[in-house]
Amino acid sequence: MKAILIVGLGGFIGSVLRYMTSLYFQSHTYSTFPWATFSVNIAGSLLIGIIYGLSERSSMFSAEMRLFLAVGICGGFTTFSSLSNDAFLLMQGREWLKLSLYAAGSFFLGLLMVILGRNIIKWI
């Protein structure tokens, strides 16, 4: 039960941060490209790479803290369901280039950010 509460609290924080990011992009960009979802997924990938990199390098985070940060905050902050819906909207609008860049960029940049996050920890 403790783990559920830890993940739930982190998820709440991550979801609120994602919502605030979405509001920011809605008011500052005028594009059909889903910048908010793209940004949170890339930033969250970097953050989760850093969290797990630190966890592997040292005992900096307890198991509960890893749950809170990685599963809770990062899990609430990043979103595959929004990514999929945004991709559908681009497809529906026949925005083929944007769809391709978004889908491929989200996956490959996300993977690159996880690798980068883990390597940053190895380098410092």
N, C-alpha and C positions, 0 to 999 in steps of 0.2 A: 504494500500500500504506500510505503514511503517513496519508492521509486516512481510510482504513478503520479504522486503529488509533485515530485521534483520535475519530472518531464512536463507535467501540466503547467506548472508555473513558468518554466522556460518557454514552452510553446505559446503561452499567453504573451510573454514579452516579445518573442520573435514575430508573432502574428501582428501585434500592434506596430512593431517596427516596419514590417512589410506594408501594412496599411498606410503608415505615414510616408513611406517611400513612394507608394502609389499616388498619394495626394500631391506630393512634391512634383513628380513627373507629369501628372495631369495638368498642373498649373504652369509648368515651365517648358513643356515641349508640345509641339503641334505636328505630330507625326503619327502615321498609322502603325509604325514600328512599336512593338510593346517594350519600350525601354525600361519600365519599372520592373516587370517580371524578369527580364534579361539581367538587369543590374543586380537584383537581390539574389538570383541564382548564381551569378558569377562571384559576387562578394561572399555569399554563404559558402561556396565551394572553397574559396581561399581560407575563410575562417575555420571551416571544419578541417582543412589540411593542417592549419597551424595548431588547432586543438589536439588532433591526434598525433601530430609531430612532437608536440611538447609532452604528451602523455607517454609516447614511446621513448623519448630521450631522458625523461626524469620522472620522478614521482610528484610532480608539481600539482597534478589534479587527482583528487580521490575519484573513486568509481562514481560516486554521487555527483561530483562536479562535472565529470565527463558527460553523464546523462543530462544534467541541466544545460550545459553549453552546447553539446553536439546534437543530441536527440531533441532536446527541448527548444532552445533558442534557434539553432540552425535549422532544425526541422520545421519550426513554425515560421521562420523567416523565408526560407526557400519554398518553392512550390511547383511540383510537377503538374498538378491539375490546372493551375493557371497557365503554365507553359503550354499545355495541350490545348486549352481553350483559345489562347492567343494564336496558336498555330492554325487552329480551325478557322478562326476569323480571317486570318491572312489568306488561307486557302479559299474560303468562301468569297472573299473579295478579289480573288484571282491575282493576288500579289505574290506571284511565284518566286521572284528573286528575293523578296523580303522573307518569305516563308523558308526558302532554302538557307539563307544567311542566318536566320533566327534559329532554326532547328539545328543546323550543323554547328553554328557558333555557340549555342547554349551547351551542347554536349561537349565539344572539343575544348572550348574555353573553360568550361566547368572542370573538366578532367585536368587541364593544364593548371588551373588554380589550386586544385587539391595537391598536385605534384609540387607546385611552387610553394605552397604553404608548408608542406612537409620538408622541402629542401631548405627553406628559410631557417627552420628550426635546426637543421643539421649544420648549416653554415655559421650560425651564431653560437 
